[in-house]
Amino acid sequence: MSETLGARTDDPTRFDKLNAALKHTAQAVERTLDQVLPQPEGLHARIPEAMRYAIFAGGKRLRPFLTLASSGLFDVPKERALRVAAAIEALHTYSLVHDDLPCMDDDDLRRGRPTTHKQFDEATAVLAGDALLTLAFGILADPATHPSGEVRSQLVAKLAQAGGADGMIGGQMIDILAPERDYGEAEVILLQALKTGALFEFACEAGAILAEKGEDDRKRMRDFSRGFGLAFQIADDLIDVLGTEEEAGKAVGKDQEQGKATLVSLLGIDEAREMAARLAREAVNALSPYGQAADDLRALPFFLLDRPA
């Protein structure tokens, strides 16, 4: 039986409510994605086909969950939150499609099945990723997402920042250079804050933006996301070291093979686990003003740390 990543497992039912909420959110956002994604029609049908193959490959839909849960704190209409969640998932999926390409991470497996460029071909995967990226901004710019043009423009600008050169793409560049560099803890934390954390941050802050809340609420959501994002990445790196390909849904051990530093490799397994648990506690402290309404968000970091590895 696999060990866990570092949280308690003495009560196997304590995450049942959260697990049900994750599944419900995944189903709801997939219905929205099905509505906003183009249908495979016409001479270019192969592109929508590849887009749908990539986006309906499964996964926990954590970013949509963060968007829906944060929106729930501020009574945002669910239809609006679902559209933002779909936009985030479209952009996230584009990044996975491109990350898997031979010129990037060169992965053959994603979520337990062939990556998009393996199922189709490299050119189709590049175009499908490009189409998912542009779709994300089209969703946010649509009045159906929010009646206020100011809110829509804020969402577009924030997602562009999270996904751009000073966000996810910048983090990917640092990651590409990793095998040639001797990164320490600060560099690895920056890498993760950009490559993974920036999109988590947008997903958490989106609810406050949709509700037209002020800086205090937005900062609390950013603070939660930063602790959560790094804890999530440590948990993911622990799976890469301790887990199996079946559990991870992708190849494991690649960071070690390529000589890439992670917080697990720098700190060791036990200290990395302790750091993840501390970050999770810090993250949930940011949610104290929201009372029981934030219970699912509070449980999420510890749920991830309870995953088998």
N, C-alpha and C positions, 0 to 999 in steps of 0.2 A: 504493500500500500504506500502511496506517495506521501511524503511529509508536506506540511503546509509552509507558506512563505513567511509566516511569522506572527500571525494573530492567534487569539485563542480559538479553540475548536471544541470547547467543553459543552456547548449548547448548539447542536446541529440545526435547531429550528429557528435560531435567533435572526437569521437573515431571510426567512421565508417571505415576509411581507415585501422586502426589497427585491428579492428575486422575482416575485410576481409583478412588481412595478416595472422592473427592467423588461420583462417579457411583454407586458402590455404596451409599454412605450415603443419597443421594437416593432410590434405589429402595427401600431398606429402610424409610426413614421414611414413604414414600408408601404402602407396604403397611400400616404401622401406622395411618396417618391414615385409610386406607380402612376399617379395622376400627372405629376410634373415632368416625368421623363418622356422623351419622344418615343413614338412607336416605330418598330422596324418596318418602314415602308419606303418604297421608291428605290432608285438605283444606289442610294447611299445607306440602305437598310443595315449594312454590316456595322456601321458606327453605333446606332441605337442598340443593336444586338449586343455589342461588346460593352456598352455602357451599362446595360441591364445585367449582363453576366457579372460584371465587376461589382455593382452596387448591391445585387441580391445574393451575394456569396455568404451571407450570414454575419456573424459577429454580434457583440454585446450591444452595439449602438450606444456606447457610453456618452458620446458627445451630444446626440439627441436627448438622451436621458437628462444630462446636465441642463440642457436648454429648457426642457419641459419642467424639470424640478425647480429650477431657479425662477421660471415664469410663474409657477404656481405660488411662490412666495408673495408675488405682487398682483395676483388675480388677473393675469394676462389671459385674454380669450385663447382657448386651446388651439383653435384653427390658425391663429397667427403664430403661436409658438411652434406648431408643427411645421409650418412653412420655413421658419428660420432653421429648425432642426434638420429639415430636408436639405436646405442649402449647405449647412455645415457638413452633413454626411456626403453630399456630392463632392465638395472640395476635398474632404478627407479621403474619399475613395480615389479621386484623381491622383492624390499624392501617393497612395499605395500602388496604383497601377504603374506610375512612373518610377517609384522606388524599386519595384521588382524587375525593371528592365535590365538587360545585360550591362548597359553602360553605368548602371547605378549599383544596386545590391545583388543583381543577378540571381533572383530567386525563382524557383520552379513551382513552389507551392505556396498558397495563400488560403488560410482558413480551411485547410484540409483538401483543397482541390487545385488543379492547375492554375497558375497565374494567367492573367489576361493575355499576355504576349505568347504564352505557351498554347492557350486554347485557340487563339486567333493567329496573330503574327505581330511582329514588333511595330510595324507602321500603324496597324489598326489600333494597337494598344496606346501608342502616342496620341493618335487622333481622338480616341475615346476618352483618354485622360484630359486632353484639351477641351473637349466638349463638356465634360463634367465640371471642369473649372468655370467655364463661361456660363453654364447653366446655373451655378450657384449664385452668381451675381444677378442673373436675370430673375431668379426667384425673389431675391431681396428687394430688387427695384420695382417689382410688381405691386400696384396698389392693394392687391388682395392680401399682402403681407402686413400692411399697416396703412391706415388712411392718411397719415401725416408724411409728407414728403421729407420733412426734416428728420423724422425717425428713420425712414428708409435710407436716407443718405448717411446717417450715422452708422447704421448696420453695414452698409456697403463699405464705408471707409474703415470701420473696425475689422471687418473680415479681410479686407485687402491688406491691412497692416499685419494681422495675425498670420496670413498665408504668404506674405511677401519676403523681400530680401532681408528685412530686419525681424522676420518671424520664422515660419516653418522652412522656407527655402534657404534662409541663412543658416538655420540649424542643420539642414541637409548638407550644405557646403562644408560646414565644420566637420560633419560626420564623414564625408568623402575624404577629407584630408587626414582623418584620424590615424590610419595605419602608418602615415609618414611622420606623425608628430608624437611628442611625449606629453600627452595631456595630463594635468593634475586634476584635483577635485574641483577647483573653480572652473576650469575649462569644460569639464564634463557636465557640471551643473548648468553652465551657460548653454551648451549644446542641447541639453534636454529641455531647458526653458524655452528655447526657440523652436526646436524641431517638433516637440510634442506639447509642451506647456502652452504655447501661444494660442493654439486652437482650443484647448481646454478653457483658457482664460476667456476667449470670446464666447464660447458656449455658455459659461457661467454668467457673464456680464450681460448677455443678450436679453435675459428676462427683465433686468432693470432698465435696459434701453427701451424695450418694447413698452414698458409701463411708464416711461418718461420720468423715472426716478432720478434723484440727485446724486451727487458724487459720493455721499456717505454710503448709500446702498451699493453703488457700483464698486466702490473700493472694497467693501466687505466681500462681495462676490469674487473680485480679483484675488483677494487674500486667500479665500478658500481654495480657489482654483490652483494657486501657486503651490501650496502645500500638497494638495491632492495630486497635482500633475507630477511632481517629483516622486512622491510615494508610489504612484502608479508605475512610473518608469523603473524604479528600483524593483518593484514586484515583477515587472516584465523581464528585467535583466536576471532576476533570480530564476525565473522559469527557463531562460536561455541556458543557465548554468546547470540547474537541477532537474529540469523537466524533460519530457520526451517530445518527439515530433508530433505524436498523436495528441498530447495535451496542449501543445502550443498551436497546432494547426499550421505550422510552418517549420522549416529547418531550424534546429537549435545548435548552439555552440559556435555560430559564425563569428561573433565578436571576438571570441578567444582565438579562433583560427586566423583571423585577419589582424590580430594584435591590437584591437581597439580597446582603449581603456573604458571601463564603466565604474560606477560607484561600487559595484560588487567586487570587481577585480582590484580596485584601489583600497577598499576598506576591509574586504573579507566578508564572508557570508553573514556571520553573526552581527558584526557592526553595521552592515548594510540593512539587515532586518531591523535593528534597533533604530536606525535613522529613519527608516520608512514609517515605523510605528510613531516616532516622535513627530514627524511631519504630518501624519494623519491626525494626531491630537491637536497640533497647531491649526490645521485647516478647519476642524470642526469648531474650534473656539471662535472663529470669525463669524459663525452662524448663531451665536448666543442670542442676539436680539429677536430672532424669528421664532423662538419657542418650538412647539411640537410640529409646526408646519415644515420645519427643515429636517425632520427625523430621517427621511430617506437619504438626504444629502449627507447627514452626519454618519449614517451607517455605511455609505458607499466605500470610503477608503479602507475600512476594516474588512468589508466584504471581499475586496480585491486581495487584501493580504491573507485572507483565509483560503485563497485558491490553492489547489494541490499543485505541487511541483516535484 
